[in-house]
Amino acid sequence: MSAPILVGRIDTHAGHATFDTLTGIARAAERAGFDALVLDDSTPAATGPGRFEATTLAAALAAVTEHIGLIVSALPVDQAPYHVARIVASLDHLGRGRTGWFAGTDDPQGRTAELIEVARGLWDSFDDDAYVHDRADGLYWRLDAMHRLDHRGRHFDVAGPLNVARPPQGHPVVAVRGPGLAAHADLVLLDDPADLPRVRERAPHAKVLLTAPDAADLLAASPADGLVVPLRDAHDPLRATGPATPGRADAPTLRDRLALRRPAGRYATATA
């Protein structure tokens, strides 16, 4: 049986959160076998030298780590789907396939669910083999491998295409908190283990992580896939895992580390 998925949570607004301390935490978590970090900038800002915006921090940490996944907080609610898709796709290219996007927690109006689906559609704007870089024929990319989305929905009208190549993961990992958006997610974080059966029913494809303070004990008796552990300093990863945590260091992307399949492009699939 494979080791449980282990994700660390970093509060980017904490007063101690200098770039040096956050780099130390990220590298220590990587050495300890953590699969990913959630870079959470949703808490109220503290007085001090921290206060990093999550996507900027993810780009910086991608340059000083090799394998660990980097999951960024939800972007501002008024952000256009095109901008969300472009930022997250760019991060996935910078991190060589290690990016996740924490899309939200609840969705009473259906806006976040539609945002997720539009972003995924935009990530499929180019086929995987669209960019051929053929100098001899003067062909940079194939016109037939570019696709407009032309989405018209309740909350968004988005034509596309995105001006970024398809991400290394196809679709960066989409994470949510709670059961409300589970059907639209790849990774679901649960505070209440009692919600697990409902999430399994709605999203049998998704990985489910427990975040409750006594989650380690609950994991042993539940079918959840892993844990989310708060990390405050570079010693916390070792405290959480012990000296011999089995990791998935050879997995090249976050999807690989979470045992999630890489989705095929929707247009390539249709053509095939």
Salt bridges, closest charged atoms under 4 A:
ASP35 OD2 - ARG248 NH2 2.66
ASP35 OD1 - ARG257 NE 3.48
ASP40 OD2 - ARG9 NH2 2.92
GLU66 OE1 - ARG96 NH2 3.67
GLU114 OE2 - HIS151 NE2 2.72
GLU117 OE2 - ARG120 NH1 3.14
GLU117 OE2 - HIS184 ND1 3.45
ASP124 OD1 - ARG166 NE 2.84
ASP124 OD1 - HIS171 NE2 3.07
ASP124 OD2 - ARG266 NE 3.00
ASP127 OD1 - HIS147 NE2 2.87
ASP128 OD1 - ARG166 NH1 3.14
ASP128 OD1 - ARG262 NH2 2.82
ASP129 OD1 - ARG142 NH2 2.88
ASP144 OD2 - ARG142 NH1 2.79
ASP150 OD1 - ARG148 NH2 2.76
ASP157 OD2 - ARG152 NH1 3.52
ASP186 OD2 - ARG120 NH2 3.36
ASP186 OD2 - ARG255 NH2 3.32
ASP191 OD1 - ARG177 NH2 2.61
ASP195 OD1 - ARG198 NH2 2.96
ASP225 OD2 - ARG200 NH2 3.17
ASP233 OD1 - ARG239 NH1 3.58
ASP236 OD1 - ARG239 NH1 2.35
